[in-house]
């Protein structure tokens, strides 16, 4: 899985990047087909110090996008990961619950 972390309007500390990597790696428990994960961390309002974490996760035939804002980056990331887990489980269960189409018509057995 490719992980790309971008920080806007500030320079992210290495501890925050390590926290992000560990949280993203934990997502593989829920869906092992994650190809790419892009994370954008930014300040939405500089006065109010609202911090936003945006995730774009690419799966085969699916893209999951989540954006969460709060007063701390760690809190935003944790809330976003919770939302991503729900969506990953939903995608995986839909994939497994699809019914196989049986062929129509008569089949002659010789």
LUMFI-37210 format. One record per atom (N, C-alpha, C): x negated, y negated, z. Coordinates in Angstrom, 3 decimals, padded with zeros to 6 digits. Atoms other than C-alpha are relative to their C-alpha. Layout:
{rec {X,Y,Z}}
...
END
This chain:
{rec {-000.842,001.166,000.000}}
{rec {000.000,000.000,000.000}}
{rec {-000.895,-001.239,000.000}}
{rec {000.719,001.271,000.060}}
{rec {-001.282,-003.450,-000.913}}
{rec {000.680,-001.000,000.932}}
{rec {-000.530,001.004,-000.921}}
{rec {-000.857,-006.106,001.773}}
{rec {-000.665,-001.327,-000.322}}
{rec {000.510,001.339,000.299}}
{rec {-001.212,-009.787,000.880}}
{rec {000.620,-000.975,001.004}}
{rec {-000.459,000.946,-001.018}}
{rec {-000.977,-012.390,003.653}}
{rec {-000.407,-001.401,-000.431}}
{rec {000.234,001.385,000.395}}
{rec {-000.631,-016.079,002.746}}
{rec {000.498,-000.907,001.117}}
{rec {-000.446,000.970,-000.998}}
{rec {-000.474,-018.948,005.215}}
{rec {000.042,-001.375,-000.650}}
{rec {-000.189,001.335,000.579}}
{rec {000.879,-022.326,004.161}}
{rec {-000.066,-001.051,001.102}}
{rec {000.116,001.163,-000.887}}
{rec {000.028,-025.620,005.860}}
{rec {-000.778,000.283,001.281}}
{rec {000.861,-000.292,-001.138}}
{rec {-002.298,-023.898,008.359}}
{rec {-000.892,001.182,-000.355}}
{rec {000.882,-001.147,000.199}}
{rec {-005.071,-021.320,008.623}}
{rec {000.341,001.032,001.072}}
{rec {-000.411,-001.055,-000.931}}
{rec {-003.896,-018.055,010.186}}
{rec {-001.211,000.589,000.710}}
{rec {001.064,-000.626,-000.786}}
{rec {-006.010,-016.609,012.981}}
{rec {-000.091,001.477,-000.358}}
{rec {000.214,-001.417,000.307}}
{rec {-007.479,-013.154,012.547}}
{rec {000.879,000.895,000.874}}
{rec {-000.861,-000.793,-000.887}}
{rec {-005.465,-011.890,015.539}}
{rec {001.427,000.090,-000.555}}
{rec {-001.328,-000.012,000.614}}
{rec {-002.222,-012.885,013.780}}
{rec {000.014,000.906,-001.222}}
{rec {000.086,-000.870,001.175}}
{rec {-003.349,-011.143,010.589}}
{rec {-000.058,001.470,000.402}}
{rec {000.066,-001.382,-000.485}}
{rec {-004.220,-007.979,012.541}}
{rec {001.363,000.470,000.502}}
{rec {-001.349,-000.319,-000.468}}
{rec {-000.799,-008.081,014.212}}
{rec {000.915,000.306,-001.184}}
{rec {-000.808,-000.214,001.206}}
{rec {000.844,-008.387,010.784}}
{rec {-000.323,001.338,-000.654}}
{rec {000.401,-001.260,000.640}}
{rec {-001.159,-005.495,009.338}}
{rec {000.516,001.211,000.777}}
{rec {-000.471,-001.140,-000.794}}
{rec {-000.268,-003.187,012.227}}
{rec {001.517,000.160,-000.108}}
{rec {-001.457,-000.068,000.140}}
{rec {003.435,-004.074,011.967}}
{rec {000.392,000.528,-001.380}}
{rec {-000.312,-000.447,001.361}}
{rec {003.436,-003.523,008.200}}
{rec {-000.334,001.475,-000.167}}
{rec {000.368,-001.424,000.079}}
{rec {001.614,-000.191,008.524}}
{rec {001.051,000.875,000.677}}
{rec {-001.023,-000.785,-000.698}}
{rec {004.338,000.942,010.938}}
{rec {001.236,000.235,-000.874}}
{rec {-001.152,-000.170,000.894}}
{rec {006.889,000.548,008.119}}
{rec {-000.088,001.281,-000.819}}
{rec {000.164,-001.222,000.789}}
{rec {005.443,003.596,006.358}}
{rec {000.711,001.190,000.633}}
{rec {-000.772,-001.070,-000.643}}
{rec {007.242,005.778,008.927}}
{rec {001.407,000.092,-000.583}}
{rec {-001.378,000.044,000.461}}
{rec {010.565,004.695,007.445}}
{rec {000.136,000.228,-001.495}}
{rec {-000.005,-000.249,001.438}}
{rec {009.691,004.813,003.755}}
{rec {-001.448,000.026,-000.472}}
{rec {001.400,-000.154,000.381}}
{rec {006.409,006.146,002.419}}
{rec {-000.286,-000.430,-001.435}}
{rec {000.179,000.418,001.386}}
{rec {006.939,004.735,-001.082}}
{rec {-000.224,-001.500,-000.152}}
{rec {000.257,001.437,000.076}}
{rec {006.102,001.111,-000.246}}
{rec {-001.264,-000.220,-000.830}}
{rec {001.131,000.244,000.894}}
{rec {003.848,-000.119,-003.053}}
{rec {-000.743,-001.281,000.358}}
{rec {000.576,001.321,-000.152}}
{rec {003.279,-003.765,-002.200}}
{rec {000.733,-000.745,001.103}}
{rec {-000.620,000.832,-001.026}}
{rec {003.910,-006.144,000.694}}
{rec {-000.660,-001.373,-000.021}}
{rec {000.480,001.383,-000.010}}
{rec {003.559,-009.915,000.401}}
{rec {000.619,-000.709,001.199}}
{rec {-000.470,000.725,-001.175}}
{rec {003.810,-012.013,003.564}}
{rec {-000.423,-001.451,-000.147}}
{rec {000.292,001.433,000.046}}
{rec {004.050,-015.810,003.575}}
{rec {000.387,-000.582,001.355}}
{rec {-000.229,000.660,-001.279}}
{rec {003.689,-017.611,006.898}}
{rec {-000.082,-001.498,-000.226}}
{rec {000.015,001.446,000.223}}
{rec {004.582,-021.291,006.972}}
{rec {000.715,-000.732,001.125}}
{rec {-000.724,000.894,-000.887}}
{rec {005.703,-024.209,009.093}}
{rec {001.145,-000.592,-000.805}}
{rec {-001.143,000.563,000.699}}
{rec {009.218,-025.176,008.067}}
{rec {000.168,-001.471,000.364}}
{rec {-000.094,001.376,-000.483}}
{rec {009.445,-028.318,010.211}}
{rec {-001.194,-000.251,000.909}}
{rec {001.190,000.270,-000.805}}
{rec {006.242,-029.782,011.564}}
{rec {000.347,-000.626,001.349}}
{rec {-000.393,000.635,-001.259}}
{rec {008.022,-031.883,014.220}}
{rec {000.531,001.030,000.995}}
{rec {-000.642,-000.970,-000.890}}
{rec {010.108,-029.049,015.655}}
{rec {-000.813,001.270,000.161}}
{rec {000.887,-001.166,-000.047}}
{rec {007.346,-026.480,015.097}}
{rec {000.767,001.294,-000.252}}
{rec {-000.724,-001.205,000.398}}
{rec {009.642,-023.978,013.394}}
{rec {-000.891,000.777,-000.957}}
{rec {000.909,-000.839,000.771}}
{rec {007.608,-021.109,012.010}}
{rec {000.792,001.068,-000.739}}
{rec {-000.738,-000.919,000.859}}
{rec {008.826,-018.955,009.136}}
{rec {-000.917,001.107,-000.492}}
{rec {000.699,-001.155,000.566}}
{rec {007.758,-015.481,008.078}}
{rec {000.872,000.559,-001.115}}
{rec {-000.715,-000.543,001.158}}
{rec {008.790,-014.334,004.595}}
{rec {-000.706,001.271,-000.455}}
{rec {000.540,-001.278,000.451}}
{rec {008.319,-010.728,003.490}}
{rec {000.626,000.368,-001.332}}
{rec {-000.479,-000.561,001.260}}
{rec {008.616,-009.342,-000.036}}
{rec {-000.638,001.377,-000.114}}
{rec {000.485,-001.379,000.018}}
{rec {008.334,-005.562,-000.096}}
{rec {000.498,000.665,-001.263}}
{rec {-000.346,-000.638,001.271}}
{rec {008.248,-003.682,-003.379}}
{rec {-000.050,001.511,000.143}}
{rec {-000.147,-001.449,000.056}}
{rec {009.456,-000.107,-003.690}}
{rec {000.280,000.361,-001.446}}
{rec {-000.420,-000.377,001.351}}
{rec {010.055,001.896,-006.845}}
{rec {001.493,-000.295,-000.182}}
{rec {-001.369,000.376,000.359}}
{rec {013.250,000.411,-008.355}}
{rec {000.704,-000.874,001.040}}
{rec {-000.605,000.857,-001.020}}
{rec {013.852,-001.814,-005.281}}
{rec {-000.991,-001.071,000.434}}
{rec {000.791,001.055,-000.620}}
{rec {012.606,-005.083,-003.826}}
{rec {000.771,-000.490,001.215}}
{rec {-000.623,000.459,-001.240}}
{rec {013.330,-006.071,-000.234}}
{rec {-000.610,-001.351,000.348}}
{rec {000.451,001.341,-000.348}}
{rec {013.129,-009.754,000.698}}
{rec {000.645,-000.412,001.320}}
{rec {-000.489,000.423,-001.312}}
{rec {013.437,-011.039,004.269}}
{rec {-000.726,-001.280,000.386}}
{rec {000.586,001.237,-000.494}}
{rec {012.874,-014.512,005.702}}
{rec {000.606,-000.309,001.366}}
{rec {-000.464,000.266,-001.361}}
{rec {013.074,-015.297,009.428}}
{rec {-000.773,-001.186,000.560}}
{rec {000.627,001.163,-000.634}}
{rec {012.387,-018.526,011.333}}
{rec {000.221,000.046,001.508}}
{rec {-000.119,000.125,-001.455}}
{rec {011.715,-019.024,015.041}}
{rec {-001.089,-000.952,000.487}}
{rec {000.986,000.928,-000.552}}
{rec {009.462,-020.973,017.397}}
{rec {-001.410,000.579,000.078}}
{rec {001.317,-000.635,-000.002}}
{rec {006.567,-018.443,017.240}}
{rec {-000.111,000.949,-001.181}}
{rec {000.201,-000.899,001.134}}
{rec {005.051,-016.462,014.375}}
{rec {000.220,001.457,000.384}}
{rec {-000.159,-001.390,-000.425}}
{rec {004.951,-013.217,016.364}}
{rec {001.474,000.370,000.115}}
{rec {-001.440,-000.231,-000.136}}
{rec {008.657,-013.535,017.133}}
{rec {000.652,000.095,-001.383}}
{rec {-000.536,-000.036,001.365}}
{rec {009.458,-014.284,013.474}}
{rec {-000.347,001.311,-000.686}}
{rec {000.445,-001.247,000.633}}
{rec {007.428,-011.278,012.319}}
{rec {000.763,001.186,000.573}}
{rec {-000.704,-001.112,-000.636}}
{rec {009.051,-008.934,014.846}}
{rec {001.452,000.065,-000.453}}
{rec {-001.392,000.028,000.464}}
{rec {012.567,-010.039,013.866}}
{rec {000.096,000.417,-001.465}}
{rec {000.000,-000.361,001.420}}
{rec {011.717,-009.705,010.174}}
{rec {-000.242,001.492,-000.177}}
{rec {000.284,-001.434,000.093}}
{rec {010.276,-006.203,010.680}}
{rec {001.245,000.802,000.356}}
{rec {-001.241,-000.691,-000.365}}
{rec {013.514,-005.149,012.413}}
{rec {000.989,000.007,-001.163}}
{rec {-000.899,000.073,001.158}}
{rec {015.521,-006.347,009.408}}
{rec {-000.491,000.884,-001.143}}
{rec {000.576,-000.816,001.071}}
{rec {013.149,-004.628,006.983}}
{rec {000.233,001.476,000.269}}
{rec {-000.218,-001.409,-000.358}}
{rec {013.446,-001.326,008.871}}
{rec {001.420,000.414,-000.346}}
{rec {-001.397,-000.314,000.323}}
{rec {017.238,-001.440,008.532}}
{rec {000.186,000.168,-001.505}}
{rec {-000.151,-000.080,001.450}}
{rec {016.967,-002.081,004.792}}
{rec {-000.737,001.204,-000.577}}
{rec {000.739,-001.176,000.479}}
{rec {014.323,000.630,004.284}}
{rec {000.777,001.285,000.268}}
{rec {-000.801,-001.181,-000.334}}
{rec {016.495,003.189,006.061}}
{rec {001.211,000.079,-000.918}}
{rec {-001.166,000.035,000.888}}
{rec {019.491,002.100,003.975}}
{rec {-000.366,000.473,-001.403}}
{rec {000.446,-000.406,001.340}}
{rec {017.553,002.512,000.710}}
{rec {-000.294,001.493,-000.029}}
{rec {000.375,-001.412,-000.040}}
{rec {016.235,005.907,001.760}}
{rec {001.231,000.900,000.115}}
{rec {-001.203,-000.827,-000.138}}
{rec {019.652,007.246,002.834}}
{rec {000.839,-000.029,-001.270}}
{rec {-000.729,000.051,001.270}}
{rec {021.274,006.029,-000.377}}
{rec {-000.634,000.924,-001.027}}
{rec {000.717,-000.851,000.947}}
{rec {018.611,007.840,-002.351}}
{rec {000.288,001.474,000.275}}
{rec {-000.223,-001.401,-000.353}}
{rec {019.162,011.100,-000.452}}
{rec {001.468,000.410,-000.095}}
{rec {-001.426,-000.318,000.009}}
{rec {022.966,010.873,-000.462}}
{rec {000.612,000.043,-001.387}}
{rec {-000.545,-000.040,001.357}}
{rec {023.356,010.641,-004.211}}
{rec {000.382,001.422,-000.357}}
{rec {-000.456,-001.325,000.414}}
{rec {025.355,013.513,-005.557}}
{rec {-000.570,000.312,-001.371}}
{rec {000.501,-000.421,001.301}}
{rec {023.903,015.494,-008.390}}
{rec {001.187,000.232,-000.925}}
{rec {-001.067,-000.139,000.983}}
{rec {026.023,015.408,-011.519}}
{rec {-000.071,001.396,-000.595}}
{rec {-000.052,-001.340,000.577}}
{rec {027.128,018.845,-012.602}}
{rec {000.391,-000.116,-001.464}}
{rec {-000.330,000.073,001.424}}
{rec {027.318,019.523,-016.334}}
{rec {001.474,000.295,-000.229}}
{rec {-001.412,-000.193,000.330}}
{rec {030.778,019.274,-017.820}}
{rec {000.117,001.017,-001.121}}
{rec {-000.240,-000.964,001.072}}
{rec {032.219,021.964,-020.009}}
{rec {-000.357,001.410,000.428}}
{rec {000.266,-001.407,-000.284}}
{rec {031.922,025.702,-020.162}}
{rec {-001.414,000.356,-000.424}}
{rec {001.330,-000.494,000.308}}
{rec {028.584,027.406,-020.107}}
{rec {000.127,001.494,-000.226}}
{rec {-000.072,-001.425,000.318}}
{rec {028.400,030.771,-021.842}}
{rec {-001.241,000.694,000.525}}
{rec {001.120,-000.796,-000.484}}
{rec {026.277,033.340,-020.114}}
{rec {-000.061,001.275,-000.801}}
{rec {000.152,-001.229,000.796}}
{rec {024.933,036.160,-022.256}}
{rec {-000.695,001.073,000.781}}
END
